[in-house]
């Protein structure tokens, strides 16, 4: 694998070791392997993901994103429009276990 030039020799050695170990641990498709090689060539660990999804390695996050895309594409146009209306809003939406509790008004 060819690393990007900004990746130091020390990092390259470390990442090669990680990649070898990771490939032994994770069964993946050829497309996933190709994406993984691109990811590591940029100096990133296979045990991390670019979406900062807690608890998922690179291939795990790749699969989660693919599942999300498939699920999204299966939605009706109406539901997708509602999704975009919510996600493109400047409003912050917070769902909490305390939503059903009727708290008293604060004096300030």
C-alpha positions in Angstrom: 0.0 0.0 0.0 1.2 3.5 -0.8 0.9 6.0 2.0 0.3 9.7 1.4 3.6 11.6 1.7 2.6 13.5 4.8 2.5 10.2 6.8 5.7 9.7 8.7 7.8 6.5 8.5 7.0 5.8 12.2 3.3 6.2 11.6 3.5 4.0 8.5 5.1 1.1 10.4 2.5 1.4 13.1 -0.4 1.6 10.7 0.9 -1.4 8.7 0.9 -3.5 11.8 -2.6 -2.3 12.7 -3.9 -3.1 9.2 -2.5 -6.6 9.2 -4.1 -7.3 12.6 -7.3 -5.7 11.6 -7.6 -7.8 8.4 -7.2 -10.9 10.5 -10.0 -9.8 12.8 -12.6 -8.5 10.4 -14.2 -10.3 7.4 -14.8 -7.7 4.7 -15.9 -7.4 1.1 -13.4 -6.4 -1.6 -15.0 -2.9 -1.7 -14.7 -2.5 2.0 -11.1 -3.6 1.8 -10.4 -1.0 -0.9 -12.0 1.8 1.2 -10.1 0.6 4.2 -6.8 0.8 2.3 -7.6 4.4 1.2 -8.4 5.3 4.8 -5.2 3.9 6.2 -3.1 5.3 3.4 -4.1 8.8 4.6 -2.6 8.0 8.0 -5.7 6.9 9.8 -6.2 3.8 12.0 -8.5 1.1 10.9 -9.9 1.0 14.4 -11.3 4.6 14.0 -14.0 6.0 11.8 -14.4 9.3 10.2 -18.0 9.8 11.3 -17.0 9.6 15.0 -19.5 6.9 15.6 -18.8 5.7 19.1 -17.8 2.1 19.4 -17.4 1.4 15.6 -14.2 0.7 13.7 -13.8 1.9 10.1 -15.6 -1.1 8.4 -18.3 -1.1 11.1 -19.0 2.6 10.5 -19.0 2.0 6.7 -21.6 -0.7 7.1 -23.7 1.4 9.4 -23.7 4.3 6.9 -24.7 1.9 4.1 -27.6 0.5 6.2 -28.7 4.0 7.0 -28.6 4.9 3.3 -30.6 1.8 2.3 -33.2 2.6 5.0 -33.4 6.2 3.9 -33.9 5.2 0.3 -36.7 2.9 1.3 -38.7 5.8 2.8 -41.5 7.4 0.9 -41.0 10.8 -0.7 -43.3 12.3 1.9 -41.4 10.9 4.8 -38.0 11.9 3.3 -39.4 15.5 2.9 -40.4 15.5 6.6 -36.9 14.2 7.5 -35.3 17.0 5.5 -37.6 19.6 7.1 -36.4 18.5 10.5 -32.7 18.0 9.8 -32.3 21.2 7.8 -33.9 23.3 10.5 -31.9 25.6 12.7 -34.0 24.3 15.6 -32.5 22.0 18.1 -34.6 18.9 18.7 -34.1 17.1 22.0 -36.0 14.1 23.1 -35.6 13.3 26.8 -37.0 10.8 29.3 -38.2 13.9 31.2 -40.5 15.2 28.4 -43.6 13.8 30.0 -42.9 15.4 33.4 -44.7 18.6 34.2 -42.1 20.8 35.8 -43.2 23.9 37.6 -42.3 27.3 36.0 -39.1 28.9 37.2 -39.4 32.4 38.7 -36.8 33.8 36.4 
